[in-house]
Amino acid sequence: MGSTTVAAAFGAVLRDCRQKAGISQEALADSAEVDRTYVSLLERGLRQPTLETLFRLARALSVSPATLVSRTTVIVG
Amino acid sequence: MGSTTVAAAFGAVLRDCRQKAGISQEALADSAEVDRTYVSLLERGLRQPTLETLFRLARALSVSPATLVSRTTVIVG
């Protein structure tokens, strides 16, 4: 299990949740108080979030942090 | 919600899970392939894990990553 795999899986989950929420990367970044480019990097699996950032993204998406992680786990396998 | 709070909450969860597993910080570090001092820092809330590290710690403790996060969420409130 490499970091690329976890990061890529999380990126896919994040993008899906954001699109289902119907908001742009910029809107998510503003709401979660992270850099706008950072959301793009996360969704492409080029960065991985810290626990704190995970909590902020989840809050901005109105989902639980555990849900994001659980969905990531399913993809990682 | 500050990073200290999330980090401190995760640290408490990590320590509890490790103690319930009956293993030392050193054994957990070896199993999760992280630095030995890092586990101590995490448990004291002085560091927060990346998503990748969260997955490795969970695997080493035979719990799901989402369980660690869910328990952290309860403490953060």
Backbone of each chain as nested JSON, in Angstrom:
{
  "chains": [
    {"id": "A", "residues": [
      {"number": 1, "name": "MET", "atoms": {"N": [0.856, -1.196, 0.0], "CA": [0.0, 0.0, 0.0], "C": [0.884, 1.234, 0.0]}},
      {"number": 2, "name": "GLY", "atoms": {"N": [1.016, 1.922, -1.132], "CA": [1.837, 3.12, -1.215], "C": [1.02, 4.354, -0.938]}},
      {"number": 3, "name": "SER", "atoms": {"N": [1.728, 5.455, -0.676], "CA": [1.025, 6.699, -0.384], "C": [0.246, 7.164, -1.607]}},
      {"number": 4, "name": "THR", "atoms": {"N": [0.744, 6.836, -2.785], "CA": [0.037, 7.216, -3.994], "C": [-1.351, 6.595, -4.015]}},
      {"number": 5, "name": "THR", "atoms": {"N": [-1.433, 5.37, -3.601], "CA": [-2.711, 4.68, -3.636], "C": [-3.719, 5.314, -2.692]}},
      {"number": 6, "name": "VAL", "atoms": {"N": [-3.313, 5.565, -1.463], "CA": [-4.218, 6.186, -0.504], "C": [-4.577, 7.592, -0.97]}},
      {"number": 7, "name": "ALA", "atoms": {"N": [-3.588, 8.329, -1.418], "CA": [-3.835, 9.696, -1.874], "C": [-4.759, 9.713, -3.089]}},
      {"number": 8, "name": "ALA", "atoms": {"N": [-4.514, 8.806, -4.019], "CA": [-5.344, 8.76, -5.224], "C": [-6.777, 8.369, -4.879]}},
      {"number": 9, "name": "ALA", "atoms": {"N": [-6.911, 7.41, -3.973], "CA": [-8.246, 6.972, -3.573], "C": [-8.989, 8.108, -2.869]}},
      {"number": 10, "name": "PHE", "atoms": {"N": [-8.297, 8.79, -1.992], "CA": [-8.937, 9.905, -1.293], "C": [-9.325, 10.997, -2.284]}},
      {"number": 11, "name": "GLY", "atoms": {"N": [-8.456, 11.247, -3.243], "CA": [-8.753, 12.267, -4.243], "C": [-10.032, 11.966, -5.006]}},
      {"number": 12, "name": "ALA", "atoms": {"N": [-10.212, 10.71, -5.348], "CA": [-11.422, 10.317, -6.075], "C": [-12.665, 10.499, -5.21]}},
      {"number": 13, "name": "VAL", "atoms": {"N": [-12.535, 10.159, -3.935], "CA": [-13.663, 10.315, -3.006], "C": [-13.99, 11.797, -2.819]}},
      {"number": 14, "name": "LEU", "atoms": {"N": [-12.95, 12.583, -2.662], "CA": [-13.151, 14.017, -2.452], "C": [-13.854, 14.645, -3.65]}},
      {"number": 15, "name": "ARG", "atoms": {"N": [-13.376, 14.323, -4.833], "CA": [-13.994, 14.881, -6.046], "C": [-15.45, 14.464, -6.157]}},
      {"number": 16, "name": "ASP", "atoms": {"N": [-15.719, 13.204, -5.881], "CA": [-17.1, 12.718, -5.971], "C": [-17.999, 13.446, -4.978]}},
      {"number": 17, "name": "CYS", "atoms": {"N": [-17.54, 13.577, -3.761], "CA": [-18.348, 14.261, -2.732], "C": [-18.557, 15.727, -3.097]}},
      {"number": 18, "name": "ARG", "atoms": {"N": [-17.52, 16.363, -3.6], "CA": [-17.642, 17.775, -3.982], "C": [-18.634, 17.937, -5.119]}},
      {"number": 19, "name": "GLN", "atoms": {"N": [-18.544, 17.068, -6.108], "CA": [-19.455, 17.184, -7.252], "C": [-20.899, 16.89, -6.831]}},
      {"number": 20, "name": "LYS", "atoms": {"N": [-21.067, 15.933, -5.937], "CA": [-22.418, 15.649, -5.445], "C": [-22.968, 16.822, -4.646]}},
      {"number": 21, "name": "ALA", "atoms": {"N": [-22.053, 17.557, -3.995], "CA": [-22.475, 18.749, -3.245], "C": [-22.739, 19.919, -4.186]}},
      {"number": 22, "name": "GLY", "atoms": {"N": [-22.317, 19.755, -5.436], "CA": [-22.586, 20.782, -6.434], "C": [-21.794, 22.062, -6.242]}},
      {"number": 23, "name": "ILE", "atoms": {"N": [-20.585, 21.927, -5.707], "CA": [-19.763, 23.126, -5.503], "C": [-18.437, 23.004, -6.241]}},
      {"number": 24, "name": "SER", "atoms": {"N": [-17.854, 24.142, -6.545], "CA": [-16.583, 24.187, -7.274], "C": [-15.419, 23.923, -6.332]}},
      {"number": 25, "name": "GLN", "atoms": {"N": [-14.258, 23.644, -6.918], "CA": [-13.049, 23.487, -6.108], "C": [-12.776, 24.772, -5.315]}},
      {"number": 26, "name": "GLU", "atoms": {"N": [-13.028, 25.896, -5.947], "CA": [-12.789, 27.178, -5.282], "C": [-13.719, 27.352, -4.083]}},
      {"number": 27, "name": "ALA", "atoms": {"N": [-14.981, 26.988, -4.263], "CA": [-15.945, 27.141, -3.171], "C": [-15.588, 26.22, -2.002]}},
      {"number": 28, "name": "LEU", "atoms": {"N": [-15.171, 25.006, -2.338], "CA": [-14.764, 24.068, -1.288], "C": [-13.54, 24.601, -0.546]}},
      {"number": 29, "name": "ALA", "atoms": {"N": [-12.584, 25.108, -1.31], "CA": [-11.367, 25.643, -0.699], "C": [-11.704, 26.797, 0.254]}},
      {"number": 30, "name": "ASP", "atoms": {"N": [-12.569, 27.679, -0.187], "CA": [-12.956, 28.813, 0.652], "C": [-13.634, 28.328, 1.932]}},
      {"number": 31, "name": "SER", "atoms": {"N": [-14.534, 27.375, 1.768], "CA": [-15.299, 26.894, 2.916], "C": [-14.418, 26.137, 3.91]}},
      {"number": 32, "name": "ALA", "atoms": {"N": [-13.475, 25.389, 3.378], "CA": [-12.599, 24.586, 4.239], "C": [-11.367, 25.362, 4.697]}},
      {"number": 33, "name": "GLU", "atoms": {"N": [-11.249, 26.579, 4.154], "CA": [-10.103, 27.418, 4.508], "C": [-8.771, 26.748, 4.185]}},
      {"number": 34, "name": "VAL", "atoms": {"N": [-8.709, 26.243, 2.962], "CA": [-7.44, 25.725, 2.437], "C": [-7.155, 26.467, 1.138]}},
      {"number": 35, "name": "ASP", "atoms": {"N": [-5.933, 26.333, 0.656], "CA": [-5.568, 27.006, -0.581], "C": [-6.35, 26.415, -1.757]}},
      {"number": 36, "name": "ARG", "atoms": {"N": [-6.693, 27.277, -2.682], "CA": [-7.514, 26.824, -3.814], "C": [-6.802, 25.773, -4.649]}},
      {"number": 37, "name": "THR", "atoms": {"N": [-5.512, 25.933, -4.824], "CA": [-4.773, 24.942, -5.617], "C": [-4.659, 23.607, -4.88]}},
      {"number": 38, "name": "TYR", "atoms": {"N": [-4.766, 23.673, -3.563], "CA": [-4.603, 22.466, -2.754], "C": [-5.727, 21.461, -3.011]}},
      {"number": 39, "name": "VAL", "atoms": {"N": [-6.948, 21.96, -3.19], "CA": [-8.067, 21.063, -3.484], "C": [-7.821, 20.322, -4.802]}},
      {"number": 40, "name": "SER", "atoms": {"N": [-7.325, 21.053, -5.78], "CA": [-7.012, 20.424, -7.072], "C": [-5.936, 19.351, -6.916]}},
      {"number": 41, "name": "LEU", "atoms": {"N": [-4.913, 19.651, -6.14], "CA": [-3.837, 18.687, -5.908], "C": [-4.353, 17.458, -5.165]}},
      {"number": 42, "name": "LEU", "atoms": {"N": [-5.213, 17.68, -4.186], "CA": [-5.795, 16.562, -3.442], "C": [-6.628, 15.671, -4.368]}},
      {"number": 43, "name": "GLU", "atoms": {"N": [-7.47, 16.295, -5.168], "CA": [-8.36, 15.505, -6.03], "C": [-7.581, 14.703, -7.066]}},
      {"number": 44, "name": "ARG", "atoms": {"N": [-6.414, 15.196, -7.434], "CA": [-5.599, 14.454, -8.393], "C": [-4.652, 13.476, -7.705]}},
      {"number": 45, "name": "GLY", "atoms": {"N": [-4.742, 13.37, -6.396], "CA": [-3.912, 12.408, -5.681], "C": [-2.463, 12.814, -5.572]}},
      {"number": 46, "name": "LEU", "atoms": {"N": [-2.212, 14.105, -5.771], "CA": [-0.828, 14.587, -5.735], "C": [-0.436, 15.083, -4.343]}},
      {"number": 47, "name": "ARG", "atoms": {"N": [-1.415, 15.216, -3.483], "CA": [-1.161, 15.536, -2.082], "C": [-2.086, 14.661, -1.252]}},
      {"number": 48, "name": "GLN", "atoms": {"N": [-1.754, 14.488, 0.013], "CA": [-2.671, 13.802, 0.912], "C": [-2.913, 14.711, 2.098]}},
      {"number": 49, "name": "PRO", "atoms": {"N": [-4.117, 14.689, 2.622], "CA": [-4.442, 15.616, 3.702], "C": [-3.908, 15.151, 5.05]}},
      {"number": 50, "name": "THR", "atoms": {"N": [-3.677, 16.115, 5.918], "CA": [-3.474, 15.77, 7.319], "C": [-4.848, 15.514, 7.934]}},
      {"number": 51, "name": "LEU", "atoms": {"N": [-4.847, 15.026, 9.138], "CA": [-6.111, 14.741, 9.811], "C": [-6.933, 16.026, 9.979]}},
      {"number": 52, "name": "GLU", "atoms": {"N": [-6.266, 17.097, 10.356], "CA": [-6.951, 18.379, 10.523], "C": [-7.619, 18.826, 9.221]}},
      {"number": 53, "name": "THR", "atoms": {"N": [-6.906, 18.712, 8.119], "CA": [-7.469, 19.115, 6.823], "C": [-8.628, 18.211, 6.437]}},
      {"number": 54, "name": "LEU", "atoms": {"N": [-8.483, 16.935, 6.728], "CA": [-9.586, 15.998, 6.484], "C": [-10.844, 16.458, 7.197]}},
      {"number": 55, "name": "PHE", "atoms": {"N": [-10.718, 16.862, 8.443], "CA": [-11.873, 17.319, 9.218], "C": [-12.471, 18.587, 8.607]}},
      {"number": 56, "name": "ARG", "atoms": {"N": [-11.619, 19.486, 8.158], "CA": [-12.124, 20.74, 7.582], "C": [-12.828, 20.5, 6.251]}},
      {"number": 57, "name": "LEU", "atoms": {"N": [-12.289, 19.613, 5.43], "CA": [-12.929, 19.288, 4.155], "C": [-14.277, 18.613, 4.391]}},
      {"number": 58, "name": "ALA", "atoms": {"N": [-14.302, 17.693, 5.337], "CA": [-15.549, 16.985, 5.63], "C": [-16.627, 17.959, 6.11]}},
      {"number": 59, "name": "ARG", "atoms": {"N": [-16.236, 18.865, 6.969], "CA": [-17.195, 19.837, 7.481], "C": [-17.743, 20.69, 6.334]}},
      {"number": 60, "name": "ALA", "atoms": {"N": [-16.846, 21.105, 5.447], "CA": [-17.254, 21.95, 4.315], "C": [-18.184, 21.19, 3.372]}},
      {"number": 61, "name": "LEU", "atoms": {"N": [-18.063, 19.87, 3.353], "CA": [-18.894, 19.047, 2.469], "C": [-20.109, 18.471, 3.197]}},
      {"number": 62, "name": "SER", "atoms": {"N": [-20.231, 18.793, 4.466], "CA": [-21.345, 18.285, 5.288], "C": [-21.401, 16.765, 5.296]}},
      {"number": 63, "name": "VAL", "atoms": {"N": [-20.221, 16.154, 5.346], "CA": [-20.147, 14.709, 5.54], "C": [-19.248, 14.463, 6.752]}},
      {"number": 64, "name": "SER", "atoms": {"N": [-19.294, 13.272, 7.296], "CA": [-18.428, 12.991, 8.441], "C": [-17.029, 12.66, 7.948]}},
      {"number": 65, "name": "PRO", "atoms": {"N": [-16.007, 13.025, 8.716], "CA": [-14.645, 12.648, 8.349], "C": [-14.519, 11.127, 8.176]}},
      {"number": 66, "name": "ALA", "atoms": {"N": [-15.204, 10.374, 9.022], "CA": [-15.121, 8.91, 8.942], "C": [-15.706, 8.387, 7.638]}},
      {"number": 67, "name": "THR", "atoms": {"N": [-16.703, 9.088, 7.113], "CA": [-17.296, 8.664, 5.842], "C": [-16.291, 8.818, 4.711]}},
      {"number": 68, "name": "LEU", "atoms": {"N": [-15.584, 9.929, 4.7], "CA": [-14.555, 10.123, 3.669], "C": [-13.494, 9.027, 3.759]}},
      {"number": 69, "name": "VAL", "atoms": {"N": [-13.106, 8.712, 4.982], "CA": [-12.062, 7.695, 5.177], "C": [-12.582, 6.302, 4.836]}},
      {"number": 70, "name": "SER", "atoms": {"N": [-13.811, 6.029, 5.227], "CA": [-14.399, 4.722, 4.945], "C": [-14.489, 4.489, 3.44]}},
      {"number": 71, "name": "ARG", "atoms": {"N": [-14.919, 5.519, 2.719], "CA": [-15.019, 5.388, 1.258], "C": [-13.63, 5.243, 0.632]}},
      {"number": 72, "name": "THR", "atoms": {"N": [-12.664, 5.927, 1.216], "CA": [-11.289, 5.79, 0.723], "C": [-10.788, 4.359, 0.926]}},
      {"number": 73, "name": "THR", "atoms": {"N": [-11.12, 3.807, 2.078], "CA": [-10.702, 2.439, 2.403], "C": [-11.241, 1.439, 1.397]}},
      {"number": 74, "name": "VAL", "atoms": {"N": [-12.478, 1.652, 0.983], "CA": [-13.104, 0.738, 0.018], "C": [-12.314, 0.734, -1.289]}},
      {"number": 75, "name": "ILE", "atoms": {"N": [-11.878, 1.912, -1.703], "CA": [-11.134, 2.011, -2.964], "C": [-9.728, 1.421, -2.828]}},
      {"number": 76, "name": "VAL", "atoms": {"N": [-9.093, 1.713, -1.685], "CA": [-7.739, 1.189, -1.459], "C": [-7.77, -0.344, -1.411]}},
      {"number": 77, "name": "GLY", "atoms": {"N": [-8.815, -0.872, -0.808], "CA": [-8.998, -2.327, -0.773], "C": [-8.168, -3.001, 0.286]}}
    ]},
    {"id": "B", "residues": [
      {"number": 1, "name": "MET", "atoms": {"N": [-12.523, 24.917, 15.76], "CA": [-11.82, 23.634, 15.814], "C": [-10.368, 23.844, 15.402]}},
      {"number": 2, "name": "GLY", "atoms": {"N": [-9.439, 23.836, 16.329], "CA": [-8.025, 24.023, 16.014], "C": [-7.34, 22.706, 15.768]}},
      {"number": 3, "name": "SER", "atoms": {"N": [-6.156, 22.79, 15.161], "CA": [-5.431, 21.563, 14.857], "C": [-5.024, 20.857, 16.146]}},
      {"number": 4, "name": "THR", "atoms": {"N": [-4.795, 21.629, 17.194], "CA": [-4.442, 21.038, 18.476], "C": [-5.555, 20.112, 18.955]}},
      {"number": 5, "name": "THR", "atoms": {"N": [-6.77, 20.542, 18.775], "CA": [-7.887, 19.744, 19.246], "C": [-7.994, 18.423, 18.507]}},
      {"number": 6, "name": "VAL", "atoms": {"N": [-7.925, 18.476, 17.188], "CA": [-8.002, 17.248, 16.409], "C": [-6.805, 16.356, 16.726]}},
      {"number": 7, "name": "ALA", "atoms": {"N": [-5.638, 16.944, 16.786], "CA": [-4.433, 16.168, 17.063], "C": [-4.495, 15.544, 18.456]}},
      {"number": 8, "name": "ALA", "atoms": {"N": [-4.953, 16.331, 19.425], "CA": [-5.036, 15.814, 20.795], "C": [-6.068, 14.695, 20.892]}},
      {"number": 9, "name": "ALA", "atoms": {"N": [-7.182, 14.882, 20.198], "CA": [-8.224, 13.849, 20.225], "C": [-7.718, 12.567, 19.576]}},
      {"number": 10, "name": "PHE", "atoms": {"N": [-7.059, 12.714, 18.437], "CA": [-6.525, 11.527, 17.77], "C": [-5.486, 10.838, 18.649]}},
      {"number": 11, "name": "GLY", "atoms": {"N": [-4.677, 11.623, 19.293], "CA": [-3.653, 11.062, 20.169], "C": [-4.248, 10.2, 21.271]}},
      {"number": 12, "name": "ALA", "atoms": {"N": [-5.335, 10.681, 21.84], "CA": [-5.997, 9.919, 22.907], "C": [-6.562, 8.611, 22.365]}},
      {"number": 13, "name": "VAL", "atoms": {"N": [-7.144, 8.683, 21.157], "CA": [-7.71, 7.48, 20.537], "C": [-6.606, 6.479, 20.208]}},
      {"number": 14, "name": "LEU", "atoms": {"N": [-5.53, 6.994, 19.678], "CA": [-4.415, 6.122, 19.301], "C": [-3.852, 5.405, 20.524]}},
      {"number": 15, "name": "ARG", "atoms": {"N": [-3.648, 6.164, 21.588], "CA": [-3.107, 5.559, 22.806], "C": [-4.042, 4.482, 23.352]}},
      {"number": 16, "name": "ASP", "atoms": {"N": [-5.335, 4.801, 23.35], "CA": [-6.307, 3.839, 23.873], "C": [-6.302, 2.557, 23.035]}},
      {"number": 17, "name": "CYS", "atoms": {"N": [-6.301, 2.71, 21.726], "CA": [-6.302, 1.526, 20.849], "C": [-5.021, 0.715, 21.021]}},
      {"number": 18, "name": "ARG", "atoms": {"N": [-3.905, 1.416, 21.155], "CA": [-2.631, 0.719, 21.323], "C": [-2.607, -0.053, 22.637]}},
      {"number": 19, "name": "GLN", "atoms": {"N": [-3.08, 0.58, 23.689], "CA": [-3.067, -0.083, 24.991], "C": [-4.024, -1.279, 25.007]}},
      {"number": 20, "name": "LYS", "atoms": {"N": [-5.169, -1.119, 24.334], "CA": [-6.105, -2.24, 24.261], "C": [-5.507, -3.396, 23.451]}},
      {"number": 21, "name": "ALA", "atoms": {"N": [-4.653, -3.042, 22.487], "CA": [-3.986, -4.078, 21.694], "C": [-2.834, -4.701, 22.475]}},
      {"number": 22, "name": "GLY", "atoms": {"N": [-2.473, -4.066, 23.587], "CA": [-1.434, -4.624, 24.452], "C": [-0.037, -4.546, 23.867]}},
      {"number": 23, "name": "ILE", "atoms": {"N": [0.208, -3.522, 23.058], "CA": [1.548, -3.394, 22.473], "C": [2.173, -2.058, 22.868]}},
      {"number": 24, "name": "SER", "atoms": {"N": [3.502, -2.044, 22.833], "CA": [4.239, -0.838, 23.197], "C": [4.254, 0.16, 22.039]}},
      {"number": 25, "name": "GLN", "atoms": {"N": [4.656, 1.39, 22.348], "CA": [4.816, 2.39, 21.293], "C": [5.841, 1.908, 20.267]}},
      {"number": 26, "name": "GLU", "atoms": {"N": [6.882, 1.262, 20.767], "CA": [7.93, 0.775, 19.874], "C": [7.393, -0.303, 18.927]}},
      {"number": 27, "name": "ALA", "atoms": {"N": [6.602, -1.204, 19.473], "CA": [6.05, -2.281, 18.646], "C": [5.098, -1.719, 17.596]}},
      {"number": 28, "name": "LEU", "atoms": {"N": [4.307, -0.743, 17.999], "CA": [3.388, -0.12, 17.046], "C": [4.172, 0.584, 15.936]}},
      {"number": 29, "name": "ALA", "atoms": {"N": [5.205, 1.298, 16.342], "CA": [6.028, 2.018, 15.363], "C": [6.651, 1.053, 14.363]}},
      {"number": 30, "name": "ASP", "atoms": {"N": [7.173, -0.059, 14.875], "CA": [7.786, -1.038, 13.988], "C": [6.766, -1.607, 13.012]}},
      {"number": 31, "name": "SER", "atoms": {"N": [5.593, -1.931, 13.533], "CA": [4.563, -2.556, 12.707], "C": [4.023, -1.59, 11.652]}},
      {"number": 32, "name": "ALA", "atoms": {"N": [3.889, -0.336, 12.046], "CA": [3.338, 0.671, 11.126], "C": [4.426, 1.307, 10.262]}},
      {"number": 33, "name": "GLU", "atoms": {"N": [5.667, 0.94, 10.55], "CA": [6.798, 1.492, 9.804], "C": [6.856, 3.012, 9.885]}},
      {"number": 34, "name": "VAL", "atoms": {"N": [6.737, 3.489, 11.114], "CA": [6.946, 4.913, 11.371], "C": [8.044, 5.032, 12.434]}},
      {"number": 35, "name": "ASP", "atoms": {"N": [8.556, 6.232, 12.587], "CA": [9.62, 6.433, 13.56], "C": [9.082, 6.204, 14.98]}},
      {"number": 36, "name": "ARG", "atoms": {"N": [9.936, 5.662, 15.832], "CA": [9.477, 5.344, 17.19], "C": [9.066, 6.583, 17.97]}},
      {"number": 37, "name": "THR", "atoms": {"N": [9.786, 7.657, 17.775], "CA": [9.427, 8.876, 18.504], "C": [8.126, 9.479, 17.971]}},
      {"number": 38, "name": "TYR", "atoms": {"N": [7.8, 9.148, 16.736], "CA": [6.602, 9.719, 16.104], "C": [5.326, 9.245, 16.804]}},
      {"number": 39, "name": "VAL", "atoms": {"N": [5.297, 7.975, 17.2], "CA": [4.123, 7.456, 17.909], "C": [3.921, 8.219, 19.212]}},
      {"number": 40, "name": "SER", "atoms": {"N": [5.002, 8.476, 19.906], "CA": [4.912, 9.243, 21.152], "C": [4.379, 10.648, 20.897]}},
      {"number": 41, "name": "LEU", "atoms": {"N": [4.886, 11.284, 19.856], "CA": [4.424, 12.635, 19.514], "C": [2.947, 12.631, 19.139]}},
      {"number": 42, "name": "LEU", "atoms": {"N": [2.537, 11.627, 18.394], "CA": [1.128, 11.523, 18.001], "C": [0.24, 11.351, 19.226]}},
      {"number": 43, "name": "GLU", "atoms": {"N": [0.631, 10.454, 20.111], "CA": [-0.21, 10.171, 21.286], "C": [-0.324, 11.385, 22.195]}},
      {"number": 44, "name": "ARG", "atoms": {"N": [0.696, 12.242, 22.174], "CA": [0.639, 13.455, 22.994], "C": [0.004, 14.625, 22.253]}},
      {"number": 45, "name": "GLY", "atoms": {"N": [-0.459, 14.374, 21.04], "CA": [-1.138, 15.434, 20.296], "C": [-0.198, 16.494, 19.765]}},
      {"number": 46, "name": "LEU", "atoms": {"N": [1.071, 16.166, 19.696], "CA": [2.064, 17.14, 19.226], "C": [2.307, 17.029, 17.726]}},
      {"number": 47, "name": "ARG", "atoms": {"N": [1.792, 15.984, 17.12], "CA": [1.823, 15.84, 15.672], "C": [0.46, 15.309, 15.248]}},
      {"number": 48, "name": "GLN", "atoms": {"N": [0.129, 15.503, 13.997], "CA": [-1.065, 14.863, 13.47], "C": [-0.668, 14.053, 12.252]}},
      {"number": 49, "name": "PRO", "atoms": {"N": [-1.345, 12.918, 12.058], "CA": [-0.931, 12.032, 10.969], "C": [-1.451, 12.503, 9.619]}},
      {"number": 50, "name": "THR", "atoms": {"N": [-0.751, 12.136, 8.576], "CA": [-1.326, 12.244, 7.234], "C": [-2.271, 11.057, 7.057]}},
      {"number": 51, "name": "LEU", "atoms": {"N": [-3.012, 11.101, 5.974], "CA": [-3.958, 10.019, 5.703], "C": [-3.226, 8.682, 5.554]}},
      {"number": 52, "name": "GLU", "atoms": {"N": [-2.111, 8.701, 4.868], "CA": [-1.312, 7.487, 4.674], "C": [-0.862, 6.9, 6.016]}},
      {"number": 53, "name": "THR", "atoms": {"N": [-0.384, 7.752, 6.897], "CA": [0.055, 7.282, 8.209], "C": [-1.115, 6.746, 9.018]}},
      {"number": 54, "name": "LEU", "atoms": {"N": [-2.25, 7.418, 8.906], "CA": [-3.465, 6.93, 9.57], "C": [-3.773, 5.5, 9.137]}},
      {"number": 55, "name": "PHE", "atoms": {"N": [-3.676, 5.236, 7.842], "CA": [-3.955, 3.891, 7.332], "C": [-2.939, 2.879, 7.871]}},
      {"number": 56, "name": "ARG", "atoms": {"N": [-1.687, 3.273, 7.943], "CA": [-0.669, 2.337, 8.427], "C": [-0.828, 2.043, 9.911]}},
      {"number": 57, "name": "LEU", "atoms": {"N": [-1.165, 3.059, 10.679], "CA": [-1.384, 2.857, 12.115], "C": [-2.603, 1.953, 12.342]}},
      {"number": 58, "name": "ALA", "atoms": {"N": [-3.656, 2.208, 11.58], "CA": [-4.878, 1.402, 11.735], "C": [-4.594, -0.061, 11.409]}},
      {"number": 59, "name": "ARG", "atoms": {"N": [-3.879, -0.285, 10.32], "CA": [-3.554, -1.655, 9.942], "C": [-2.744, -2.339, 11.044]}},
      {"number": 60, "name": "ALA", "atoms": {"N": [-1.787, -1.602, 11.599], "CA": [-0.937, -2.172, 12.646], "C": [-1.738, -2.5, 13.905]}},
      {"number": 61, "name": "LEU", "atoms": {"N": [-2.838, -1.775, 14.109], "CA": [-3.674, -1.984, 15.29], "C": [-4.869, -2.89, 14.995]}},
      {"number": 62, "name": "SER", "atoms": {"N": [-4.953, -3.357, 13.759], "CA": [-6.075, -4.21, 13.34], "C": [-7.427, -3.555, 13.574]}},
      {"number": 63, "name": "VAL", "atoms": {"N": [-7.482, -2.249, 13.324], "CA": [-8.767, -1.539, 13.347], "C": [-8.898, -0.833, 11.99]}},
      {"number": 64, "name": "SER", "atoms": {"N": [-10.101, -0.409, 11.678], "CA": [-10.266, 0.297, 10.409], "C": [-9.852, 1.751, 10.58]}},
      {"number": 65, "name": "PRO", "atoms": {"N": [-9.301, 2.347, 9.518], "CA": [-8.966, 3.773, 9.592], "C": [-10.191, 4.608, 9.969]}},
      {"number": 66, "name": "ALA", "atoms": {"N": [-11.345, 4.241, 9.435], "CA": [-12.568, 5.008, 9.72], "C": [-12.94, 4.941, 11.199]}},
      {"number": 67, "name": "THR", "atoms": {"N": [-12.625, 3.819, 11.841], "CA": [-12.923, 3.699, 13.273], "C": [-12.081, 4.682, 14.078]}},
      {"number": 68, "name": "LEU", "atoms": {"N": [-10.807, 4.788, 13.739], "CA": [-9.941, 5.754, 14.431], "C": [-10.48, 7.17, 14.245]}},
      {"number": 69, "name": "VAL", "atoms": {"N": [-10.899, 7.472, 13.025], "CA": [-11.401, 8.822, 12.73], "C": [-12.745, 9.062, 13.411]}},
      {"number": 70, "name": "SER", "atoms": {"N": [-13.588, 8.055, 13.381], "CA": [-14.9, 8.195, 14.009], "C": [-14.762, 8.455, 15.507]}},
      {"number": 71, "name": "ARG", "atoms": {"N": [-13.869, 7.723, 16.14], "CA": [-13.65, 7.921, 17.579], "C": [-13.042, 9.287, 17.856]}},
      {"number": 72, "name": "THR", "atoms": {"N": [-12.196, 9.734, 16.944], "CA": [-11.597, 11.078, 17.101], "C": [-12.698, 12.138, 16.992]}},
      {"number": 73, "name": "THR", "atoms": {"N": [-13.605, 11.942, 16.065], "CA": [-14.708, 12.88, 15.857], "C": [-15.554, 13.023, 17.119]}},
      {"number": 74, "name": "VAL", "atoms": {"N": [-15.79, 11.912, 17.784], "CA": [-16.594, 11.94, 19.012], "C": [-15.94, 12.839, 20.067]}},
      {"number": 75, "name": "ILE", "atoms": {"N": [-14.628, 12.743, 20.16], "CA": [-13.91, 13.545, 21.16], "C": [-13.879, 15.01, 20.765]}},
      {"number": 76, "name": "VAL", "atoms": {"N": [-13.648, 15.263, 19.461], "CA": [-13.598, 16.653, 18.992], "C": [-14.951, 17.32, 19.181]}},
      {"number": 77, "name": "GLY", "atoms": {"N": [-15.999, 16.559, 18.963], "CA": [-17.358, 17.073, 19.192], "C": [-17.865, 17.942, 18.049]}}
    ]}
  ]
}
